[in-house]
Amino acid sequence: MKNIVFVASECVPFIKTGGLADVVGALPKMLDKNEFDVRVIIPNYTCIPWEYRSKFEYVHHFYMDLGSRFHDVHVGIMKYELDGIIYYLIDNEFYFNGPTPYGDIRFDIEKFCFFSKAALAILPVINFHPDIIHCHDWQAGLVPVYLRTLYQYNEFFYGTRTIMTIHNLKFQGIWDIKTFRYITGLPDEVFTPAKMEYKKDANMLKGGIVYADYVTTVSDTYAGEIQMPYYGEGLDGLMRQYNNKLCGIVNGIDYEIFDPATDKQIYKNYTIKTLEGKKENKKKLQEELGMPVDENKFMIGIISRLTDQKGLDLVNWVMGSIIDEFTQFVVIGTGDEQYENMFRHYEWTKKGQVSANIYYNDNRAHKLYAAADAMLMPSRFEPCGLTQLISLRYGTIPIVRETGGLKDTVVPYNEFEGTGTGFSFHNYNADEMLKLINYAKKVYFETRPAWDAMAIRGMETDFSWENSAKKYQDLYYKLT
């Protein structure tokens, strides 16, 4: 039996701001319980819903130093068991109080320095010796650093190995070295160009990459892309240096939550054999959104953060050309003000053709997955992406740019061979994207049986966590 500890800043169902939470919530449950004892450590944010917080069980508390910043900072340990997984929540109201898990970056840096050290400090207290500590993103980046420096002679951690998983290389946890020395207590040798130093500052994610025994990211293509300057976010040289301990493993989705046959949040359940059910979902959503009810309209969806990374500048450039009398466009999400206002503008000027839902609502997202004909994801870069995986599950055709996990999971449609699960374009170019959207419309309106066959192929693909979990299990065995 191998002991595995996940250390992350968020995890469903407790707290979520992005795909990281889905991974940390789903992957531990999919690992073989006969082979792995998996525990998860996250912060005990006060913004975690009371339905969970009220059930957290007190385990213990103690005090530890945090560099020169504190010599007696409180570390509380709460515990909660769900679906066979034990979750430990690190309690400290000074750091984890507030309406959201993240806020001012300066305070977040200190908060997650504390979290990384506390995650290690609680393990002897709960008497759980980890064979593997699986760290996620920059918020847990100092765990391998602390383990190989301040904790290197602690006998409790003898034989413990670490994995650093990069969910998005863009976010790294960078601040000045003087502040890091003050709040971490890490030795001077850590703050050198070969280790944590980055352009004369200190970089938490870089530290995690350097000190971890292995580094993973969330798709094969992204693992290659981040070794190139365009995608490397300033760390491409580091990723090339450590490519011998780097691999990509595509994320999965929870097939129990995302299942059109049983999903209670959609209007009408359907399967591959009853794909006609999508039409009923479309008509009901059209009615709910105040759009003309017509099953023959081509409905394009976007469920996304509205940022440049997600390709919204491309959409902005050609939005007027995407919308025509045969097309409906439904967006769900929040983000940059310019894109929020752009969609509001088109909803106002193209009444009945555009629905701008500038908020995130899980129920409406499920309804859109079931109702839409196509889901647009023209990302500038996309480490993995879950939206296209969910879309495939619901028979909604992804229209994507060939980058990261989008390239790895969406097979381009080939009209001559009758293969493919979606449409993809290569260059980051609005006109190329528009041409592909128009081609997708042509297939939809002129060869509907081919479109339906493509939807069925998408529904038949398996992007459940089972395949990904097996790859992680193999990696855990490899390191221990």
C-alpha positions as CSV (number, residue, x, y, z in Angstrom):
1,M,0.0,0.0,0.0
2,K,1.4,3.4,-1.1
3,N,0.6,6.5,0.8
4,I,-0.2,9.5,-1.4
5,V,-0.8,13.1,-0.3
6,F,-2.3,15.7,-2.6
7,V,-1.5,19.3,-1.7
8,A,-3.6,21.9,-3.5
9,S,-5.2,25.3,-3.0
10,E,-8.7,24.2,-4.1
11,C,-10.8,21.0,-4.5
12,V,-14.4,20.3,-5.4
13,P,-16.8,20.1,-3.8
14,F,-15.4,22.5,-1.1
15,I,-13.9,25.3,-3.2
16,K,-13.5,25.9,-6.9
17,T,-12.3,28.7,-9.1
18,G,-11.1,26.6,-12.1
19,G,-10.1,23.2,-13.5
20,L,-7.5,22.6,-10.7
21,A,-10.3,22.0,-8.3
22,D,-12.0,19.4,-10.6
23,V,-8.7,17.5,-10.9
24,V,-8.0,17.4,-7.2
25,G,-11.6,16.4,-6.4
26,A,-11.8,13.6,-9.0
27,L,-8.4,12.0,-9.3
28,P,-7.9,10.7,-5.7
29,K,-11.3,8.9,-6.0
30,M,-10.2,7.1,-9.1
31,L,-7.0,5.7,-7.8
32,D,-7.0,2.0,-6.8
33,K,-8.0,2.0,-3.1
34,N,-6.4,-1.5,-2.7
35,E,-3.1,-0.1,-3.8
36,F,-3.1,3.6,-2.6
37,D,-4.2,5.3,0.6
38,V,-4.8,8.9,-0.6
39,R,-5.3,11.9,1.6
40,V,-5.9,15.5,0.4
41,I,-4.7,18.7,2.1
42,I,-6.3,22.0,1.3
43,P,-6.8,25.3,3.2
44,N,-9.8,25.7,5.5
45,Y,-11.1,28.8,3.8
46,T,-14.0,30.6,5.6
47,C,-15.7,30.9,2.2
48,I,-16.2,27.1,2.0
49,P,-19.9,26.6,2.1
50,W,-21.3,26.0,5.6
51,E,-22.9,22.7,4.6
52,Y,-19.3,21.3,4.6
53,R,-17.6,23.5,7.2
54,S,-20.2,22.6,9.8
55,K,-19.2,18.9,9.4
56,F,-15.4,19.4,9.7
57,E,-13.9,17.5,12.6
58,Y,-11.2,19.1,14.8
59,V,-8.1,17.0,14.9
60,H,-5.3,19.0,16.6
61,H,-3.6,22.4,16.5
62,F,0.0,23.6,17.1
63,Y,2.3,26.5,16.4
64,M,5.2,26.8,14.0
65,D,7.5,29.5,12.9
66,L,7.2,31.1,9.5
67,G,10.6,32.6,8.8
68,S,11.1,35.9,10.6
69,R,7.5,36.8,10.0
70,F,6.0,34.7,12.8
71,H,7.6,32.5,15.5
72,D,4.3,31.1,16.7
73,V,1.8,31.0,13.8
74,H,-1.3,28.9,14.5
75,V,-1.8,25.7,12.5
76,G,-5.1,24.0,13.0
77,I,-6.0,20.6,11.5
78,M,-9.6,19.8,10.5
79,K,-10.7,16.6,8.9
80,Y,-13.6,15.5,6.7
81,E,-14.2,12.2,4.9
82,L,-16.1,12.0,1.6
83,D,-16.4,9.2,-0.9
84,G,-13.7,7.2,0.8
85,I,-11.1,10.0,0.8
86,I,-9.9,11.8,3.9
87,Y,-9.5,15.5,3.5
88,Y,-7.3,17.5,5.9
89,L,-8.0,21.3,6.0
90,I,-5.4,23.6,7.4
91,D,-7.0,26.1,9.6
92,N,-5.7,29.7,10.2
93,E,-8.2,32.5,10.0
94,F,-5.6,35.2,9.5
95,Y,-4.7,33.6,6.1
96,F,-7.8,31.9,5.0
97,N,-10.5,34.4,6.0
98,G,-12.3,36.3,3.3
99,P,-15.0,36.0,0.6
100,T,-12.7,34.3,-2.0
101,P,-9.7,31.9,-1.9
102,Y,-7.5,34.4,-3.7
103,G,-7.1,38.1,-3.5
104,D,-4.1,40.5,-3.4
105,I,-1.1,38.7,-4.8
106,R,1.2,40.0,-2.1
107,F,-0.9,38.4,0.6
108,D,-1.5,35.3,-1.5
109,I,2.3,34.8,-1.7
110,E,2.6,34.8,2.1
111,K,-0.6,32.7,2.5
112,F,0.7,29.9,0.3
113,C,4.2,30.0,1.8
114,F,2.5,29.3,5.1
115,F,0.2,26.7,3.5
116,S,3.2,24.8,1.9
117,K,5.1,24.6,5.1
118,A,2.0,23.7,7.2
119,A,1.1,20.9,4.7
120,L,4.4,19.2,5.6
121,A,4.2,20.1,9.3
122,I,0.8,18.4,9.9
123,L,1.9,15.0,8.4
124,P,3.8,13.8,11.5
125,V,1.0,15.1,13.7
126,I,-1.6,13.0,11.9
127,N,1.0,10.2,11.6
128,F,0.6,9.7,7.9
129,H,4.0,9.0,6.2
130,P,3.7,9.8,2.5
131,D,5.5,7.9,-0.2
132,I,4.5,10.6,-2.7
133,I,3.4,14.2,-2.1
134,H,1.6,15.3,-5.2
135,C,1.8,19.1,-5.4
136,H,-0.5,21.2,-7.6
137,D,0.4,24.6,-9.2
138,W,2.4,27.4,-7.6
139,Q,0.4,27.6,-4.4
140,A,2.0,24.3,-3.4
141,G,5.3,25.0,-5.1
142,L,7.3,25.4,-1.9
143,V,6.4,21.9,-0.6
144,P,9.3,20.2,-2.5
145,V,11.6,23.2,-1.6
146,Y,10.9,22.9,2.1
147,L,11.1,19.1,2.0
148,R,14.6,19.2,0.5
149,T,15.9,22.0,2.7
150,L,14.5,22.6,6.2
151,Y,12.9,19.1,6.4
152,Q,15.7,17.1,4.7
153,Y,17.0,15.6,7.9
154,N,13.6,14.9,9.4
155,E,13.5,11.1,9.6
156,F,9.7,11.1,9.3
157,F,10.0,12.1,5.6
158,Y,12.7,9.5,4.7
159,G,11.9,8.0,1.3
160,T,9.2,10.6,0.5
161,R,9.2,11.7,-3.2
162,T,7.4,14.7,-4.7
163,I,5.5,15.3,-8.0
164,M,4.8,18.9,-9.2
165,T,1.8,19.2,-11.5
166,I,1.6,22.3,-13.6
167,H,-2.1,23.2,-14.4
168,N,-1.2,26.6,-15.9
169,L,2.4,27.8,-16.3
170,K,1.2,31.4,-16.6
171,F,0.7,31.7,-12.9
172,Q,3.9,31.2,-10.9
173,G,3.9,33.0,-7.6
174,I,6.7,35.6,-8.1
175,W,7.8,38.2,-5.5
176,D,11.1,39.8,-4.3
177,I,13.7,37.6,-2.7
178,K,14.0,39.8,0.4
179,T,10.3,39.1,1.2
180,F,10.6,35.4,0.5
181,R,13.6,35.1,2.9
182,Y,11.7,37.0,5.5
183,I,8.5,34.9,5.4
184,T,9.9,31.4,4.5
185,G,13.1,31.1,6.5
186,L,14.6,29.2,3.5
187,P,18.4,29.2,3.3
188,D,20.2,31.5,0.9
189,E,21.3,28.7,-1.4
190,V,17.7,28.4,-2.5
191,F,17.6,31.9,-4.0
192,T,20.1,31.4,-6.8
193,P,19.5,31.3,-10.6
194,A,19.8,27.5,-10.7
195,K,17.0,27.2,-8.1
196,M,14.3,29.7,-7.1
197,E,15.7,33.0,-8.5
198,Y,13.9,34.3,-11.5
199,K,14.9,37.7,-13.0
200,K,16.3,38.7,-9.6
201,D,13.0,37.8,-7.9
202,A,11.9,34.5,-6.4
203,N,9.5,32.1,-8.2
204,M,7.5,29.6,-6.2
205,L,6.6,27.4,-9.2
206,K,10.2,27.4,-10.4
207,G,11.3,26.2,-7.0
208,G,8.7,23.4,-7.1
209,I,9.9,22.3,-10.6
210,V,13.6,22.3,-9.6
211,Y,13.2,20.5,-6.3
212,A,10.5,18.0,-7.3
213,D,11.4,14.4,-8.2
214,Y,9.0,14.6,-11.2
215,V,7.0,17.2,-13.1
216,T,3.7,16.6,-14.9
217,T,1.4,18.8,-16.8
218,V,-2.1,18.2,-18.0
219,S,-1.6,17.2,-21.7
220,D,1.1,15.8,-23.9
221,T,1.1,18.7,-26.3
222,Y,1.3,21.3,-23.5
223,A,4.3,19.4,-22.0
224,G,6.0,20.0,-25.4
225,E,4.7,23.6,-25.9
226,I,6.0,24.9,-22.6
227,Q,9.5,24.0,-23.7
228,M,9.2,26.7,-26.4
229,P,9.4,30.5,-25.8
230,Y,5.9,31.3,-27.0
231,Y,4.2,29.1,-24.4
232,G,7.0,28.9,-21.8
233,E,6.1,32.0,-19.8
234,G,9.7,32.7,-19.2
235,L,10.5,29.2,-18.0
236,D,10.9,27.4,-21.3
237,G,14.7,27.1,-20.7
238,L,14.0,25.5,-17.3
239,M,11.5,23.1,-18.8
240,R,14.0,22.0,-21.5
241,Q,16.6,21.6,-18.8
242,Y,14.3,19.3,-16.8
243,N,12.5,17.6,-19.7
244,N,13.9,14.2,-18.5
245,K,11.6,14.4,-15.5
246,L,8.6,15.9,-17.4
247,C,5.5,14.3,-18.9
248,G,2.0,15.2,-19.9
249,I,-1.1,13.3,-18.6
250,V,-4.5,14.5,-20.0
251,N,-7.1,15.3,-17.4
252,G,-10.4,13.4,-17.3
253,I,-13.9,14.4,-16.3
254,D,-16.2,12.8,-13.8
255,Y,-18.5,10.6,-15.9
256,E,-21.0,10.3,-13.1
257,I,-21.5,14.1,-12.9
258,F,-21.4,14.7,-16.7
259,D,-23.7,12.1,-18.2
260,P,-26.6,13.2,-20.5
261,A,-28.4,9.9,-19.7
262,T,-28.7,10.7,-16.0
263,D,-28.0,14.4,-15.6
264,K,-30.8,15.9,-13.5
265,Q,-29.8,19.5,-14.5
266,I,-30.8,19.2,-18.1
267,Y,-34.3,19.3,-19.6
268,K,-34.4,15.9,-21.2
269,N,-32.0,13.0,-20.8
270,Y,-30.6,11.3,-23.9
271,T,-28.1,8.7,-25.0
272,I,-26.3,7.8,-28.2
273,K,-29.4,5.9,-29.2
274,T,-31.7,8.8,-28.4
275,L,-29.7,11.7,-29.7
276,E,-32.9,13.4,-30.8
277,G,-33.2,14.4,-27.1
278,K,-30.7,17.2,-27.9
279,K,-33.4,19.0,-29.9
280,E,-35.7,19.1,-26.9
281,N,-32.9,20.5,-24.8
282,K,-32.2,23.2,-27.4
283,K,-35.8,24.2,-27.7
284,K,-36.3,24.4,-23.9
285,L,-33.1,26.5,-23.5
286,Q,-34.1,28.8,-26.3
287,E,-37.4,29.3,-24.5
288,E,-35.7,30.0,-21.2
289,L,-33.3,32.5,-22.7
290,G,-36.0,34.3,-24.7
291,M,-34.6,33.3,-28.1
292,P,-36.7,32.2,-31.1
293,V,-37.6,28.5,-30.5
294,D,-36.3,26.7,-33.6
295,E,-34.5,23.3,-33.4
296,N,-32.9,24.1,-36.8
297,K,-31.0,27.1,-35.6
298,F,-27.2,26.4,-35.3
299,M,-26.5,27.1,-31.7
300,I,-22.9,27.9,-30.8
301,G,-21.9,28.0,-27.1
302,I,-19.0,29.4,-25.1
303,I,-18.5,28.4,-21.5
304,S,-15.3,30.1,-20.4
305,R,-13.4,32.7,-18.5
306,L,-13.7,35.7,-20.8
307,T,-10.0,36.5,-21.3
308,D,-7.4,36.8,-24.0
309,Q,-6.0,33.4,-23.1
310,K,-9.3,31.9,-24.2
311,G,-9.2,33.5,-27.6
312,L,-11.9,36.1,-27.0
313,D,-9.9,38.7,-29.0
314,L,-10.4,36.4,-32.0
315,V,-14.2,36.2,-31.3
316,N,-14.4,40.0,-30.8
317,W,-12.7,40.5,-34.2
318,V,-15.3,38.5,-36.2
319,M,-18.3,38.3,-33.9
320,G,-20.5,40.3,-36.4
321,S,-19.7,37.8,-39.1
322,I,-20.4,34.7,-36.9
323,I,-23.9,35.8,-36.2
324,D,-26.4,35.4,-39.0
325,E,-30.1,34.6,-39.4
326,F,-29.3,30.8,-39.1
327,T,-27.1,31.1,-36.0
328,Q,-27.7,31.5,-32.2
329,F,-24.8,32.3,-29.9
330,V,-24.9,31.6,-26.1
331,V,-22.1,32.6,-23.8
332,I,-21.7,31.8,-20.1
333,G,-18.9,33.3,-18.1
334,T,-17.1,36.3,-16.6
335,G,-13.8,37.9,-17.1
336,D,-12.3,41.0,-18.7
337,E,-14.7,43.9,-18.8
338,Q,-14.1,44.5,-22.6
339,Y,-15.4,41.0,-23.4
340,E,-18.3,41.1,-21.0
341,N,-19.4,44.4,-22.6
342,M,-18.8,43.1,-26.1
343,F,-21.2,40.2,-25.6
344,R,-23.7,42.5,-23.8
345,H,-23.5,44.8,-26.8
346,Y,-24.3,41.9,-29.3
347,E,-27.1,40.7,-27.1
348,W,-28.7,44.2,-27.3
349,T,-28.1,44.7,-31.0
350,K,-28.7,41.1,-32.1
351,K,-31.8,40.4,-30.1
352,G,-32.8,36.7,-30.2
353,Q,-29.5,35.7,-31.8
354,V,-27.1,36.3,-28.9
355,S,-27.6,35.5,-25.2
356,A,-24.9,36.9,-22.9
357,N,-25.0,35.2,-19.5
358,I,-22.2,37.2,-17.8
359,Y,-22.0,35.1,-14.7
360,Y,-21.2,31.4,-14.0
361,N,-24.1,29.2,-13.3
362,D,-23.5,25.4,-13.1
363,N,-27.1,24.6,-13.9
364,R,-27.3,26.7,-17.0
365,A,-23.9,25.4,-18.1
366,H,-25.2,21.8,-18.0
367,K,-28.2,22.9,-20.0
368,L,-26.0,24.6,-22.6
369,Y,-23.8,21.5,-22.9
370,A,-26.9,19.5,-23.7
371,A,-28.6,22.1,-26.0
372,A,-25.7,23.5,-28.1
373,D,-24.7,22.1,-31.5
374,A,-21.2,23.3,-31.2
375,M,-18.9,24.6,-28.4
376,L,-16.3,27.2,-29.4
377,M,-12.8,27.1,-27.7
378,P,-10.3,29.2,-29.8
379,S,-7.7,29.4,-27.0
380,R,-4.3,31.1,-27.4
381,F,-3.0,28.3,-25.1
382,E,-4.9,25.6,-23.2
383,P,-3.0,23.3,-20.8
384,C,-5.8,20.8,-21.0
385,G,-9.3,22.2,-21.0
386,L,-12.3,20.4,-19.6
387,T,-15.0,22.2,-21.7
388,Q,-14.3,20.2,-24.8
389,L,-14.3,16.9,-22.9
390,I,-17.7,17.7,-21.4
391,S,-19.0,18.8,-24.8
392,L,-17.9,15.5,-26.4
393,R,-19.7,13.7,-23.6
394,Y,-22.9,15.5,-24.5
395,G,-22.7,15.1,-28.2
396,T,-21.8,18.8,-28.7
397,I,-19.2,19.3,-31.4
398,P,-16.0,21.2,-30.2
399,I,-14.6,23.9,-32.5
400,V,-11.1,24.5,-31.1
401,R,-7.7,25.8,-31.9
402,E,-4.9,23.2,-32.1
403,T,-3.1,23.9,-28.9
404,G,-2.4,22.0,-25.6
405,G,-5.1,19.6,-24.5
406,L,-7.4,20.8,-27.2
407,K,-5.1,19.3,-29.8
408,D,-4.7,16.1,-27.8
409,T,-8.4,15.4,-27.3
410,V,-10.3,16.7,-30.4
411,V,-9.8,14.7,-33.6
412,P,-10.3,17.0,-36.7
413,Y,-13.3,16.1,-38.9
414,N,-12.4,14.4,-42.2
415,E,-15.4,14.5,-44.5
416,F,-13.8,12.1,-47.0
417,E,-13.1,9.3,-44.4
418,G,-16.0,10.1,-42.1
419,T,-13.7,10.4,-39.1
420,G,-13.2,13.0,-36.4
421,T,-14.9,14.3,-33.3
422,G,-14.7,18.1,-33.9
423,F,-13.3,20.9,-35.9
424,S,-9.8,22.5,-35.3
425,F,-7.7,25.3,-36.8
426,H,-4.0,25.8,-36.4
427,N,-2.9,29.5,-36.6
428,Y,-4.0,32.0,-34.0
429,N,-6.0,34.0,-36.6
430,A,-9.6,35.3,-36.5
431,D,-10.2,34.8,-40.2
432,E,-9.0,31.2,-40.0
433,M,-11.3,30.6,-37.1
434,L,-14.3,32.2,-38.9
435,K,-13.6,30.1,-42.0
436,L,-13.7,27.0,-39.8
437,I,-17.0,28.0,-38.1
438,N,-18.6,28.6,-41.5
439,Y,-17.4,25.1,-42.6
440,A,-18.9,23.6,-39.5
441,K,-22.2,25.4,-40.3
442,K,-22.0,23.9,-43.9
443,V,-21.6,20.4,-42.5
444,Y,-24.5,21.0,-40.1
445,F,-27.0,22.3,-42.6
446,E,-26.0,20.3,-45.7
447,T,-24.9,16.9,-44.3
448,R,-26.8,16.5,-41.1
449,P,-26.3,12.7,-40.9
450,A,-22.5,13.3,-41.0
451,W,-22.8,15.8,-38.2
452,D,-24.9,13.4,-36.0
453,A,-22.4,10.6,-36.7
454,M,-19.6,12.9,-35.5
455,A,-21.5,13.7,-32.3
456,I,-21.9,10.0,-31.6
457,R,-18.2,9.4,-32.1
458,G,-17.5,12.1,-29.6
459,M,-19.9,10.6,-27.1
460,E,-18.2,7.2,-27.6
461,T,-14.7,8.5,-26.7
462,D,-13.5,7.8,-23.2
463,F,-12.1,10.8,-21.3
464,S,-13.1,9.5,-17.9
465,W,-10.6,9.6,-15.1
466,E,-10.0,5.9,-15.3
467,N,-7.4,6.2,-18.1
468,S,-5.6,9.2,-16.6
469,A,-5.6,7.6,-13.1
470,K,-3.8,4.5,-14.4
471,K,-1.1,6.7,-15.8
472,Y,-0.7,8.5,-12.5
473,Q,-0.6,5.2,-10.7
474,D,2.2,4.0,-13.0
475,L,4.1,7.2,-12.2
476,Y,3.7,6.7,-8.5
477,Y,5.1,3.2,-8.7
478,K,8.0,4.4,-10.9
479,L,9.0,6.9,-8.2
480,T,8.7,4.5,-5.2
